[in-house]
Amino acid sequence: MSRPAARLNISITRCPPLPLPGESRLVIADGRWRLESRHRIGGVTPAVATFSGRLADEILRSTVSGQVQMADADSVALLAALRQGRLVDVPADLVAGGAVHGEARITGTLSRAQVAFSAGSENLRTASVP
């Protein structure tokens, strides 16, 4: 006897405030769920996300764990996309160039997720201050 399972492919192209073009795949089977995504944050930089968990009777009590990894991105273009989406308040002339990368880890439940984020750069250039 086979167990119920579901698969869903998702493409997010219009997601205010920040476009996330790409593909996501959700699999639900055997009381567990898994989401795998490949998107471009703000249409600018690739990001890969993988989340999974165990389903609970109340959906918000379902567990979640996973991570999002953002490859090297043009810092000026990424900040412009995040500013346009009103997600950051960084002056346009503060960063002059370079690449940034980042990672987020998520744990907890759908109603009480905890997120840890880190970002770095080996060549970020800031504007000259007189």
PyMOL commands that place a pseudoatom at each C-alpha (Angstrom):
pseudoatom trace, name=CA, resn=MET, resi=1, chain=A, elem=C, hetatm=0, pos=[0.000, 0.000, 0.000]
pseudoatom trace, name=CA, resn=SER, resi=2, chain=A, elem=C, hetatm=0, pos=[1.476, 3.341, -0.983]
pseudoatom trace, name=CA, resn=ARG, resi=3, chain=A, elem=C, hetatm=0, pos=[1.399, 6.312, 1.369]
pseudoatom trace, name=CA, resn=PRO, resi=4, chain=A, elem=C, hetatm=0, pos=[-0.039, 9.681, 0.373]
pseudoatom trace, name=CA, resn=ALA, resi=5, chain=A, elem=C, hetatm=0, pos=[2.541, 12.030, -1.101]
pseudoatom trace, name=CA, resn=ALA, resi=6, chain=A, elem=C, hetatm=0, pos=[2.440, 15.375, -2.855]
pseudoatom trace, name=CA, resn=ARG, resi=7, chain=A, elem=C, hetatm=0, pos=[4.834, 17.258, -5.096]
pseudoatom trace, name=CA, resn=LEU, resi=8, chain=A, elem=C, hetatm=0, pos=[4.493, 20.909, -6.046]
pseudoatom trace, name=CA, resn=ASN, resi=9, chain=A, elem=C, hetatm=0, pos=[6.728, 22.970, -8.319]
pseudoatom trace, name=CA, resn=ILE, resi=10, chain=A, elem=C, hetatm=0, pos=[6.600, 26.718, -7.662]
pseudoatom trace, name=CA, resn=SER, resi=11, chain=A, elem=C, hetatm=0, pos=[7.956, 29.657, -9.641]
pseudoatom trace, name=CA, resn=ILE, resi=12, chain=A, elem=C, hetatm=0, pos=[7.972, 33.048, -7.885]
pseudoatom trace, name=CA, resn=THR, resi=13, chain=A, elem=C, hetatm=0, pos=[8.327, 35.914, -10.341]
pseudoatom trace, name=CA, resn=ARG, resi=14, chain=A, elem=C, hetatm=0, pos=[6.219, 38.604, -8.686]
pseudoatom trace, name=CA, resn=CYS, resi=15, chain=A, elem=C, hetatm=0, pos=[6.744, 38.724, -4.963]
pseudoatom trace, name=CA, resn=PRO, resi=16, chain=A, elem=C, hetatm=0, pos=[6.492, 42.194, -3.502]
pseudoatom trace, name=CA, resn=PRO, resi=17, chain=A, elem=C, hetatm=0, pos=[8.557, 43.723, -2.140]
pseudoatom trace, name=CA, resn=LEU, resi=18, chain=A, elem=C, hetatm=0, pos=[11.417, 41.694, -3.671]
pseudoatom trace, name=CA, resn=PRO, resi=19, chain=A, elem=C, hetatm=0, pos=[11.254, 39.652, -6.886]
pseudoatom trace, name=CA, resn=LEU, resi=20, chain=A, elem=C, hetatm=0, pos=[12.573, 36.102, -6.529]
pseudoatom trace, name=CA, resn=PRO, resi=21, chain=A, elem=C, hetatm=0, pos=[12.631, 34.573, -10.013]
pseudoatom trace, name=CA, resn=GLY, resi=22, chain=A, elem=C, hetatm=0, pos=[13.490, 30.891, -9.985]
pseudoatom trace, name=CA, resn=GLU, resi=23, chain=A, elem=C, hetatm=0, pos=[12.032, 27.527, -9.092]
pseudoatom trace, name=CA, resn=SER, resi=24, chain=A, elem=C, hetatm=0, pos=[10.981, 25.798, -5.877]
pseudoatom trace, name=CA, resn=ARG, resi=25, chain=A, elem=C, hetatm=0, pos=[9.940, 22.219, -5.290]
pseudoatom trace, name=CA, resn=LEU, resi=26, chain=A, elem=C, hetatm=0, pos=[7.854, 21.108, -2.307]
pseudoatom trace, name=CA, resn=VAL, resi=27, chain=A, elem=C, hetatm=0, pos=[7.561, 17.423, -1.413]
pseudoatom trace, name=CA, resn=ILE, resi=28, chain=A, elem=C, hetatm=0, pos=[5.221, 16.155, 1.305]
pseudoatom trace, name=CA, resn=ALA, resi=29, chain=A, elem=C, hetatm=0, pos=[5.353, 12.464, 2.239]
pseudoatom trace, name=CA, resn=ASP, resi=30, chain=A, elem=C, hetatm=0, pos=[5.314, 10.202, 5.278]
pseudoatom trace, name=CA, resn=GLY, resi=31, chain=A, elem=C, hetatm=0, pos=[4.556, 13.022, 7.715]
pseudoatom trace, name=CA, resn=ARG, resi=32, chain=A, elem=C, hetatm=0, pos=[7.510, 15.105, 6.534]
pseudoatom trace, name=CA, resn=TRP, resi=33, chain=A, elem=C, hetatm=0, pos=[7.969, 18.013, 4.163]
pseudoatom trace, name=CA, resn=ARG, resi=34, chain=A, elem=C, hetatm=0, pos=[10.934, 19.288, 2.154]
pseudoatom trace, name=CA, resn=LEU, resi=35, chain=A, elem=C, hetatm=0, pos=[11.333, 22.496, 0.130]
pseudoatom trace, name=CA, resn=GLU, resi=36, chain=A, elem=C, hetatm=0, pos=[14.206, 22.962, -2.312]
pseudoatom trace, name=CA, resn=SER, resi=37, chain=A, elem=C, hetatm=0, pos=[14.614, 26.311, -4.078]
pseudoatom trace, name=CA, resn=ARG, resi=38, chain=A, elem=C, hetatm=0, pos=[16.890, 28.013, -6.575]
pseudoatom trace, name=CA, resn=HIS, resi=39, chain=A, elem=C, hetatm=0, pos=[16.089, 31.696, -6.996]
pseudoatom trace, name=CA, resn=ARG, resi=40, chain=A, elem=C, hetatm=0, pos=[17.719, 35.017, -7.842]
pseudoatom trace, name=CA, resn=ILE, resi=41, chain=A, elem=C, hetatm=0, pos=[17.368, 37.502, -4.971]
pseudoatom trace, name=CA, resn=GLY, resi=42, chain=A, elem=C, hetatm=0, pos=[15.973, 40.688, -6.457]
pseudoatom trace, name=CA, resn=GLY, resi=43, chain=A, elem=C, hetatm=0, pos=[16.752, 39.181, -9.855]
pseudoatom trace, name=CA, resn=VAL, resi=44, chain=A, elem=C, hetatm=0, pos=[20.411, 39.909, -9.040]
pseudoatom trace, name=CA, resn=THR, resi=45, chain=A, elem=C, hetatm=0, pos=[22.154, 37.043, -7.252]
pseudoatom trace, name=CA, resn=PRO, resi=46, chain=A, elem=C, hetatm=0, pos=[21.625, 33.283, -7.104]
pseudoatom trace, name=CA, resn=ALA, resi=47, chain=A, elem=C, hetatm=0, pos=[20.456, 31.744, -3.857]
pseudoatom trace, name=CA, resn=VAL, resi=48, chain=A, elem=C, hetatm=0, pos=[19.887, 28.102, -2.984]
pseudoatom trace, name=CA, resn=ALA, resi=49, chain=A, elem=C, hetatm=0, pos=[17.557, 27.161, -0.143]
pseudoatom trace, name=CA, resn=THR, resi=50, chain=A, elem=C, hetatm=0, pos=[16.725, 23.820, 1.442]
pseudoatom trace, name=CA, resn=PHE, resi=51, chain=A, elem=C, hetatm=0, pos=[14.192, 23.463, 4.243]
pseudoatom trace, name=CA, resn=SER, resi=52, chain=A, elem=C, hetatm=0, pos=[12.611, 20.389, 5.806]
pseudoatom trace, name=CA, resn=GLY, resi=53, chain=A, elem=C, hetatm=0, pos=[10.619, 19.334, 8.809]
pseudoatom trace, name=CA, resn=ARG, resi=54, chain=A, elem=C, hetatm=0, pos=[8.044, 17.059, 10.376]
pseudoatom trace, name=CA, resn=LEU, resi=55, chain=A, elem=C, hetatm=0, pos=[4.371, 17.904, 9.902]
pseudoatom trace, name=CA, resn=ALA, resi=56, chain=A, elem=C, hetatm=0, pos=[2.229, 18.457, 13.004]
pseudoatom trace, name=CA, resn=ASP, resi=57, chain=A, elem=C, hetatm=0, pos=[-1.556, 18.267, 13.366]
pseudoatom trace, name=CA, resn=GLU, resi=58, chain=A, elem=C, hetatm=0, pos=[-1.542, 22.057, 13.690]
pseudoatom trace, name=CA, resn=ILE, resi=59, chain=A, elem=C, hetatm=0, pos=[0.487, 23.234, 10.697]
pseudoatom trace, name=CA, resn=LEU, resi=60, chain=A, elem=C, hetatm=0, pos=[2.177, 26.094, 12.585]
pseudoatom trace, name=CA, resn=ARG, resi=61, chain=A, elem=C, hetatm=0, pos=[3.626, 23.570, 15.056]
pseudoatom trace, name=CA, resn=SER, resi=62, chain=A, elem=C, hetatm=0, pos=[5.402, 21.729, 12.242]
pseudoatom trace, name=CA, resn=THR, resi=63, chain=A, elem=C, hetatm=0, pos=[9.168, 21.770, 12.605]
pseudoatom trace, name=CA, resn=VAL, resi=64, chain=A, elem=C, hetatm=0, pos=[11.484, 23.593, 10.231]
pseudoatom trace, name=CA, resn=SER, resi=65, chain=A, elem=C, hetatm=0, pos=[15.217, 23.489, 9.720]
pseudoatom trace, name=CA, resn=GLY, resi=66, chain=A, elem=C, hetatm=0, pos=[17.323, 24.481, 6.791]
pseudoatom trace, name=CA, resn=GLN, resi=67, chain=A, elem=C, hetatm=0, pos=[19.513, 27.035, 5.184]
pseudoatom trace, name=CA, resn=VAL, resi=68, chain=A, elem=C, hetatm=0, pos=[19.752, 29.617, 2.446]
pseudoatom trace, name=CA, resn=GLN, resi=69, chain=A, elem=C, hetatm=0, pos=[23.069, 30.212, 0.702]
pseudoatom trace, name=CA, resn=MET, resi=70, chain=A, elem=C, hetatm=0, pos=[23.674, 33.301, -1.404]
pseudoatom trace, name=CA, resn=ALA, resi=71, chain=A, elem=C, hetatm=0, pos=[26.586, 33.159, -3.827]
pseudoatom trace, name=CA, resn=ASP, resi=72, chain=A, elem=C, hetatm=0, pos=[28.851, 36.130, -4.470]
pseudoatom trace, name=CA, resn=ALA, resi=73, chain=A, elem=C, hetatm=0, pos=[26.731, 39.068, -5.577]
pseudoatom trace, name=CA, resn=ASP, resi=74, chain=A, elem=C, hetatm=0, pos=[27.526, 42.489, -6.948]
pseudoatom trace, name=CA, resn=SER, resi=75, chain=A, elem=C, hetatm=0, pos=[27.083, 44.544, -3.776]
pseudoatom trace, name=CA, resn=VAL, resi=76, chain=A, elem=C, hetatm=0, pos=[25.879, 47.694, -5.563]
pseudoatom trace, name=CA, resn=ALA, resi=77, chain=A, elem=C, hetatm=0, pos=[23.233, 45.822, -7.599]
pseudoatom trace, name=CA, resn=LEU, resi=78, chain=A, elem=C, hetatm=0, pos=[22.073, 43.747, -4.603]
pseudoatom trace, name=CA, resn=LEU, resi=79, chain=A, elem=C, hetatm=0, pos=[21.750, 46.797, -2.340]
pseudoatom trace, name=CA, resn=ALA, resi=80, chain=A, elem=C, hetatm=0, pos=[19.817, 48.614, -5.091]
pseudoatom trace, name=CA, resn=ALA, resi=81, chain=A, elem=C, hetatm=0, pos=[17.343, 45.705, -5.319]
pseudoatom trace, name=CA, resn=LEU, resi=82, chain=A, elem=C, hetatm=0, pos=[16.979, 45.540, -1.522]
pseudoatom trace, name=CA, resn=ARG, resi=83, chain=A, elem=C, hetatm=0, pos=[16.484, 49.336, -1.349]
pseudoatom trace, name=CA, resn=GLN, resi=84, chain=A, elem=C, hetatm=0, pos=[13.845, 49.185, -4.079]
pseudoatom trace, name=CA, resn=GLY, resi=85, chain=A, elem=C, hetatm=0, pos=[12.043, 46.509, -2.075]
pseudoatom trace, name=CA, resn=ARG, resi=86, chain=A, elem=C, hetatm=0, pos=[12.338, 48.733, 1.025]
pseudoatom trace, name=CA, resn=LEU, resi=87, chain=A, elem=C, hetatm=0, pos=[14.198, 45.987, 2.869]
pseudoatom trace, name=CA, resn=VAL, resi=88, chain=A, elem=C, hetatm=0, pos=[17.334, 48.011, 3.671]
pseudoatom trace, name=CA, resn=ASP, resi=89, chain=A, elem=C, hetatm=0, pos=[18.034, 51.658, 4.358]
pseudoatom trace, name=CA, resn=VAL, resi=90, chain=A, elem=C, hetatm=0, pos=[21.586, 52.043, 3.079]
pseudoatom trace, name=CA, resn=PRO, resi=91, chain=A, elem=C, hetatm=0, pos=[22.539, 55.230, 1.205]
pseudoatom trace, name=CA, resn=ALA, resi=92, chain=A, elem=C, hetatm=0, pos=[23.152, 54.496, -2.489]
pseudoatom trace, name=CA, resn=ASP, resi=93, chain=A, elem=C, hetatm=0, pos=[26.579, 56.154, -2.424]
pseudoatom trace, name=CA, resn=LEU, resi=94, chain=A, elem=C, hetatm=0, pos=[27.879, 54.314, 0.666]
pseudoatom trace, name=CA, resn=VAL, resi=95, chain=A, elem=C, hetatm=0, pos=[29.057, 51.148, -1.124]
pseudoatom trace, name=CA, resn=ALA, resi=96, chain=A, elem=C, hetatm=0, pos=[31.224, 51.674, -4.207]
pseudoatom trace, name=CA, resn=GLY, resi=97, chain=A, elem=C, hetatm=0, pos=[31.645, 48.047, -5.303]
pseudoatom trace, name=CA, resn=GLY, resi=98, chain=A, elem=C, hetatm=0, pos=[32.740, 44.534, -4.547]
pseudoatom trace, name=CA, resn=ALA, resi=99, chain=A, elem=C, hetatm=0, pos=[30.997, 41.244, -3.957]
pseudoatom trace, name=CA, resn=VAL, resi=100, chain=A, elem=C, hetatm=0, pos=[29.119, 39.960, -0.920]
pseudoatom trace, name=CA, resn=HIS, resi=101, chain=A, elem=C, hetatm=0, pos=[27.951, 36.470, 0.018]
pseudoatom trace, name=CA, resn=GLY, resi=102, chain=A, elem=C, hetatm=0, pos=[25.686, 35.250, 2.773]
pseudoatom trace, name=CA, resn=GLU, resi=103, chain=A, elem=C, hetatm=0, pos=[24.042, 32.377, 4.548]
pseudoatom trace, name=CA, resn=ALA, resi=104, chain=A, elem=C, hetatm=0, pos=[20.989, 32.023, 6.748]
pseudoatom trace, name=CA, resn=ARG, resi=105, chain=A, elem=C, hetatm=0, pos=[20.108, 29.064, 8.986]
pseudoatom trace, name=CA, resn=ILE, resi=106, chain=A, elem=C, hetatm=0, pos=[16.577, 28.463, 10.191]
pseudoatom trace, name=CA, resn=THR, resi=107, chain=A, elem=C, hetatm=0, pos=[15.409, 26.196, 13.027]
pseudoatom trace, name=CA, resn=GLY, resi=108, chain=A, elem=C, hetatm=0, pos=[12.304, 25.842, 15.174]
pseudoatom trace, name=CA, resn=THR, resi=109, chain=A, elem=C, hetatm=0, pos=[8.667, 25.594, 14.169]
pseudoatom trace, name=CA, resn=LEU, resi=110, chain=A, elem=C, hetatm=0, pos=[6.723, 27.415, 11.476]
pseudoatom trace, name=CA, resn=SER, resi=111, chain=A, elem=C, hetatm=0, pos=[5.201, 29.670, 14.145]
pseudoatom trace, name=CA, resn=ARG, resi=112, chain=A, elem=C, hetatm=0, pos=[8.490, 30.233, 16.041]
pseudoatom trace, name=CA, resn=ALA, resi=113, chain=A, elem=C, hetatm=0, pos=[11.318, 30.042, 13.576]
pseudoatom trace, name=CA, resn=GLN, resi=114, chain=A, elem=C, hetatm=0, pos=[14.741, 31.253, 14.635]
pseudoatom trace, name=CA, resn=VAL, resi=115, chain=A, elem=C, hetatm=0, pos=[16.977, 32.720, 11.936]
pseudoatom trace, name=CA, resn=ALA, resi=116, chain=A, elem=C, hetatm=0, pos=[20.742, 33.265, 12.111]
pseudoatom trace, name=CA, resn=PHE, resi=117, chain=A, elem=C, hetatm=0, pos=[22.280, 35.234, 9.238]
pseudoatom trace, name=CA, resn=SER, resi=118, chain=A, elem=C, hetatm=0, pos=[25.863, 35.909, 8.292]
pseudoatom trace, name=CA, resn=ALA, resi=119, chain=A, elem=C, hetatm=0, pos=[27.358, 37.814, 5.370]
pseudoatom trace, name=CA, resn=GLY, resi=120, chain=A, elem=C, hetatm=0, pos=[30.863, 38.543, 4.243]
pseudoatom trace, name=CA, resn=SER, resi=121, chain=A, elem=C, hetatm=0, pos=[33.035, 40.040, 1.578]
pseudoatom trace, name=CA, resn=GLU, resi=122, chain=A, elem=C, hetatm=0, pos=[36.671, 39.803, 0.636]
pseudoatom trace, name=CA, resn=ASN, resi=123, chain=A, elem=C, hetatm=0, pos=[36.649, 42.909, -1.590]
pseudoatom trace, name=CA, resn=LEU, resi=124, chain=A, elem=C, hetatm=0, pos=[33.860, 45.281, -0.524]
pseudoatom trace, name=CA, resn=ARG, resi=125, chain=A, elem=C, hetatm=0, pos=[34.685, 48.897, -1.323]
pseudoatom trace, name=CA, resn=THR, resi=126, chain=A, elem=C, hetatm=0, pos=[33.034, 51.782, 0.457]
pseudoatom trace, name=CA, resn=ALA, resi=127, chain=A, elem=C, hetatm=0, pos=[32.789, 55.361, -0.737]
pseudoatom trace, name=CA, resn=SER, resi=128, chain=A, elem=C, hetatm=0, pos=[35.556, 57.730, 0.309]
pseudoatom trace, name=CA, resn=VAL, resi=129, chain=A, elem=C, hetatm=0, pos=[34.707, 59.908, 3.264]
pseudoatom trace, name=CA, resn=PRO, resi=130, chain=A, elem=C, hetatm=0, pos=[36.163, 63.444, 3.033]
for i in range(1, 130): cmd.bond("trace and resi %d" % i, "trace and resi %d" % (i + 1))
show_as sticks, trace
zoom trace
